[in-house]
Amino acid sequence: MTIPTTDVDVNAVDEFTVTINSGRPSHTDDNNHRQDQHNQDSDDDDEVVDPNDPFDITQTKNAPIDTLRRWRQAALVLNASRRFRYTLDLKKEEEKDKKIRLIRAHAQVVRAALLFRLAGERELVINTAVTPLPQADGDYAVGLEQLTSMSKDQNVKGLSNLLKSNPEKGISGDEADLSKRKNAFGTNTYPRKKGRSFWRFLWEAWQDLTLIILIIAAVVSLVLGIKTEGLEEGWYDGGSIAFAVILVIVVTAVSDYRQSLQFKNLNAEKQNIQLEVIRGGRTIKISIFDIVVGDVIPLKIGDQVPADGVLITCHSLAIDESSMTGESKIVHKDHKSPFLMSGCKVADGVGVMLVTSVGINTEWGLLMASISEDTGEETPLQVRLNGVATFIGVVGLSVAVLVLAVLLGRFFSGNTKDLDGNIQFTAGKTSISDAVDGVIKIFTMAVTIVVVAVPEGLPLAVTLTLAYSMRKMMADKALVRRLSACETMGSATTICSDKTGTLTLNQMTVVEAYAGRKKLNPVDDSSKLHPEVLSLINEGIAQNSTGNVFVPKDGGETEVTGSPTEKAILSWAVKLGMNFDRTRSNTTVLHVFPFNSEKKRGGVALKLVDSGVHIHWKGAAEIVLNACTQYLDSNGDLQSIEEEKAFFGEAIDDMAARSLRCVVIAYRSYELEKVPSNEEELDHWSLPEEELVLLAIVGIKDPCRPGVKEAVRVCTEAGVKVRMVTGDNLQTAKAIALECGILASTEDAIEPNIIEGKRFRELPEKEREQIAKKITVMGRSSPNDKLLLVQALRKGGEVVAVTGDGTNDAPALHEYGCY
């Protein structure tokens, strides 16, 4: 690309240079990053695992290339990429990494050149006061080039107007609007490389070192057999070898081809992420491939950024950009650094983004279109059998060569006799034809040794078995990302399972509630609540939530969206008479502390119409209750909670004993003068979480999933111990564990069989390993507690399977889970 030589505004160039740095950070070497990450992940295992041991392959999922290469060299794995089509091809991995880095560098150069060119031609400033840009894309006053070159001072509201999108309600979402956006800005898909044909697999199948030896042996045996025994009987040996080789080649090619199709379908299912978007004022779930420019997307912890975009609002938002930049540092996003890259993960906080680029127009799309999906799989069993098979083949070939040498030596030295006792070869007397026939017979014997010794069917059988296992699991709606999961799950000795959504249905409803000392019966009877108390409850639920309530204009049924817990509490508030939109419009959000798995609570600071400030908290019952010093009684009067804490504690324990999830809603007043006025200070402001006023305690029922009790019984009879690891309190966890059969009786519900995560993490490491084997239920566990439990069990020799569907399960699932 040629950069124009026209005069360039230096300030504009500086501005666009900052844009490049803020929107697309510089990239570092991905291999170094993965190596560093692997070293960091392995720190906890240093006492029991030698990282330099080439035979240690317990970490094959994240094993560095050097370790895999040393293993293959040590195991005599010759021609490994051919013996197993899905054994990781190390050379191709290195080439792919180089290609990715090259693409990233080219993308940055092209982007920089484009920005400098635009800076030289005109300064792009988009806001509500400027004249719209030329109709670059027909229906929209902004085009792809303008979106690419947005400055860091971009006014989001002005940009949303140009894209005909509402920052609060999103796009209309009708078919005509979606079609226009796809035509103007593209779809959120990228070209995929065409898969290899069956003939390609057939061509690759015969290019195995062992098979080549067998093919040569078959040809030689066929020729020599026909020469010595005639056409009618001489083809038997060579023909049988040829038939076996052809059979192996065909079966291998068919197996690999079908396996590649399975991986293709699996990857398509894996990539078809369902996410929430706001369209027409309502929150709906759509496929990631249906995202269009102008969409408004809420983000929360654990989400993947589905497309390039800019932030509309955010609170404590932190993004893991390592998948794009190669840098492991978490990047905090705000209005000074509003750009989000597709493919990155939300590490913390919440936010709302406006999509500005999709599909091939994003850097993630460019990367995905330039590389094929990685289907290289390497399981411990495959690697070991590959080494064994190759080792036996080498030994067989060596023995065949030795036998050939010995027999030839005996033959030409006159020590070989026929069945009649006559010497087969006598120098100067035996004819050349007879000598050749004798040599041929000896060579045939050596070839037979090679054919018998090489266990070509062993690795093939393992590949077929694992592929069949994966296929059966997919038929049971278990998506298998790695063949190693099929192998290792059969050896699992213990299962660490999450509760919510795994053992239970994750379909929550509020079935019990306390406001002050009064129990609501029925639970949605708002007449028993003082108006002030009801107003504060509605205010806290509406604003301190990542969910949404949509009321159709035609008077249809109200739609409530969000996490199951959020939906349950929002639905309860709606039944109490809450007007979600009006309640939200009565206050202004100053700061949000998103719900955190560590602290088990979330809060929000609100500015009222009269300039007062309310701080609302919602979270785990006993944790928020301990921060309360007062409560509002049935008359709306403040009362000290000290004398009533026992009453509220008993109410929580009673609900928890009946397997209800308990959530406390509390608030406190605050002075506006104490709230930081500076935006940067406000982003780092910690919401006051003491001297709270208790508003309500709600009990949420999450029924046990049908069939779980029988599944736990089957696992127990098979010798697999099932453990529950949950973030809920011990009483709730105990009730569900008894209902599911994880705990046999209430007599078993004593420490250390049942333990809190905090208590477990405070134990010394050696004691933790001993206690881990006895734990059946762990309550109030943080993500790190789950990881510590799995690590302790593995050090004790257990093969651990981890199940869960929440972001707090991610560390344990990612590190050691079978998923």
WOFEN-V652140 format. One line per field, one symbol per residue. ss: DSSP state (@ for helix, = for strand, . for the rest). phi: phi as a letter, one per 30 degrees, with the letter a starting at -180 (. if undefined). A space follows every 50 residues. Layout:
ss = ???
phi = ???
//
This chain:
ss = .........@@@@@@@@@@@@@@......@@@@@@@@@@@@.@@@..... .........@@@..@@@@@@@@@@.....@@@@......@@@@@@@@@@@ @@@@@@@@@@@@@@@@@@@@@......................@@@@@.. .....@@@@@@@...=...==...@@@@@@@@@@@............@@@ @@@@@...@@@@@@@@@@@@@@@@@@@@@.@@@@@@@@@@@@@@@@@@@@ @@@@@@@@@@@@@@@@@@@@@..======..======@@@.....====. ...=...=============.@@@@....===.=..=.==....====== =======.@@@.@@@@@@@@.........@@@@@@@@@@@@@@@@@@@@@ @@@@@@@@@@@@....=.....=........@@@@@@@@@@@@@@@@@@@ @@@..@@@@@@@@@@@@@@@@@@@@.......@@@@@@@....====... ...=....=======..==......@@@..@@@@@@@@@@@@@....=== ........===..@@@@@@@@@@@@....@@@@@@..=========.... =======.....========@@@@@@.=====.....===.@@@@@@@@@ @@@@@@@..===========.@@@....@@@@@........========= =..=...@@@@@@@@@@...=====....@@@@@@@@@@@.....@@@.. ...===@@@@@...@@@@@@@@....===...@@@@@@@@@@@@@....= ===...@@@@@@@@@@...
phi = .cdecddcdddddeddddeddddbddccdddddddddddddcedcddcbd dcddddbdcddbddeddddddddddhddhddcdbdcdedddddddddddd dddddddddddddddddddddaccbcadcddededdbidbdacdddddcd ddceddddddddchbcecciddidddddddddddbjcdbbdcdddddddd dddddddcedddddddddddddddddddciddcddedddddddddddddd dddddddddddddddddddddddcbcbcbiiccbcbdddcdbdjdcbdbb ejdcddadabdcbabhdbcccddccicdddcdcaddbcdccdjdcddaib abccdcbbhddcdddddddcbdddcdbbcedddddedddddddddddddd dddeddddddddcicccdddidddbbeicddddddddddddddddddddd ddddddddddddedddddddddddddicdcdbddddddddcdcabccdcd icdcdiccbdcaabbiccddbddcddddcdeddddddddddddcacdbbc ceddidddccbkdeddddddddddddjdceddddddbcdcabcdebdddi abbbcbcdddidbcccbbleedddddddcbbcddcicdbdcedcdddddd dddddddcicdcbccbaadacddddecddddddcdcdebbhdcdcabccc cbddddidddddddddddicdcccbbddddddddddddddjdcdaddddb dcebbdedddddddeddddddedcdcbbchcdedddddddddddddjdcc ccblbcdddeeddddbdcb
//
